[in-house]
Amino acid sequence: PLTVLGGIVFLKERERVWQKILGGILAVIGVILVKGS
């Protein structure tokens, strides 16, 4: 059960990391677009 719980937590944490990465990329693109226009 502990390994299953750990796996679920790991998956949720990994999702959060991906959201941070995507958010950062979108923020950079947004800044480039604003500065470019």
Contacts in CASP RR format, 6 or more apart in sequence:
PFRMAT RR
TARGET T0000
AUTHOR 0000-0000-0000
METHOD contacts of the structure
MODEL  1
PLTVLGGIVFLKERERVWQKILGGILAVIGVILVKGS
END
